[in-house]
């Protein structure tokens, strides 16, 4: 270090005196904020935000316009966006009304669906990571379990519903089970791949340090496989949200899925469209939440 | 029989895949004294890394034994810390945490928390990395990563320090700088070091003895060369030193005249 510093000081003696020059710079911003409306950094972030926000907003506007033009004729079978908003204004304005029974605001409907997903998905995450660790860590577990998983995972979520209704004799646990069985496969498979792919280097480090099984699990295995695990968790949350709408259509009760089905049965097409917008938005938010947790937990080694 | 500090006794290693048996090392014997700096040099594929891994305990010898202070080596352990070629730092930990992982494990019972922190910081300062202790491996250069790798190995207070081509992946300037630093640290701590290298200058500059290996398969120790140079050694003064030039020529002759690298070996 000292050698490089000495070498560079021959060429540019001023720059090696870093601390003094920076001391002046630090003092300046404190006096400035009042005169400058936007600091350059804030401005740069604003530009970046605009670059990311304006293109999708334009796309949405264009699509809405197209939709409006296609569906504004009196004989059209689907409502135009303006009609949707005017038809469903009551629902948009009061997301949390409750008239008893199934007659609840969309906020409550989504909340009921989210509760089921939260429970089923949490179970899937816990069991999925545990089973994935087993399959990834043990050759015999892989040989025994992997073929079974590969077959089971191809079964469509809704195909499990009748069986779970027969087993649980109740809609609520059946829906949760469907979420669980839908979300667990990608978690298992990705966790297993992540653990199988732990570089030999890390294992060598663990061996040289003589880490015991528990230390190896939480100091090497989990963090090394975390990016893979979170890939599985992200696919899982997406699938859960796909499955819940379908499952709720069949089990009834409060929930966004049955709300859509109910709206269809009473020909409230605008309600369906509004619900779809909400379903999409919630699905997007769920995905982002898992992605952000991934970045926080893996300290940036997973992709947002 | 008077045992050396580290003894490698008639070690053979062959890998078997199905019916194919591939003999990598044949009858390797070497005695290393405490505080010695030994380089193992040879063409790629001659099994030098395999030999290092056997001493580390990461690979089992097919035949033969390794003794460290009279005890048989049969599993990896912190008394034989390894600096891996590709640094092998854990990417989710900071430089400090990577070193601390080793310190906390090795000195869990013998040092208090504060002592372990001080010890970790001392190792990081020893390799001049205190300024970057909170950075992650992805945020520092290759040379810095390797320095942290060295700090982690030194932190275990190993009886033998095993260096597996530690500077192989670095650019020439960084390599020079790190070699000087390793020399300095070794002079300070008097570690026993076993280093794999394929760089002749590096071997001559750093080692007390250079172990030259023949080409595989069934690689053996071809020759062992003593390097009669006083320490501390100064890179620039050595350039014109007669002993240095002679030792260098000796290794070069071994590698490029008598045991030339066979293509596709």
HADDOCK unambig.tbl for C-alpha pairs under 7 A between the chains (distance, minus, plus):
assign (segid A and resid 201 and name CA) (segid B and resid 88 and name CA) 5.53 0.50 0.50
assign (segid A and resid 202 and name CA) (segid B and resid 88 and name CA) 6.45 0.50 0.50
assign (segid A and resid 207 and name CA) (segid B and resid 76 and name CA) 5.80 0.50 0.50
assign (segid A and resid 207 and name CA) (segid B and resid 77 and name CA) 6.89 0.50 0.50
assign (segid A and resid 208 and name CA) (segid B and resid 76 and name CA) 4.85 0.50 0.50
assign (segid A and resid 208 and name CA) (segid B and resid 77 and name CA) 4.52 0.50 0.50
assign (segid A and resid 208 and name CA) (segid B and resid 78 and name CA) 5.42 0.50 0.50
assign (segid A and resid 208 and name CA) (segid B and resid 81 and name CA) 6.63 0.50 0.50
assign (segid A and resid 209 and name CA) (segid B and resid 77 and name CA) 5.94 0.50 0.50
assign (segid A and resid 209 and name CA) (segid B and resid 78 and name CA) 5.41 0.50 0.50
assign (segid A and resid 209 and name CA) (segid B and resid 102 and name CA) 6.40 0.50 0.50
assign (segid A and resid 209 and name CA) (segid B and resid 105 and name CA) 6.88 0.50 0.50
assign (segid A and resid 210 and name CA) (segid B and resid 77 and name CA) 6.05 0.50 0.50
assign (segid A and resid 223 and name CA) (segid B and resid 92 and name CA) 6.99 0.50 0.50
assign (segid A and resid 298 and name CA) (segid B and resid 92 and name CA) 6.76 0.50 0.50
assign (segid A and resid 299 and name CA) (segid B and resid 92 and name CA) 6.43 0.50 0.50
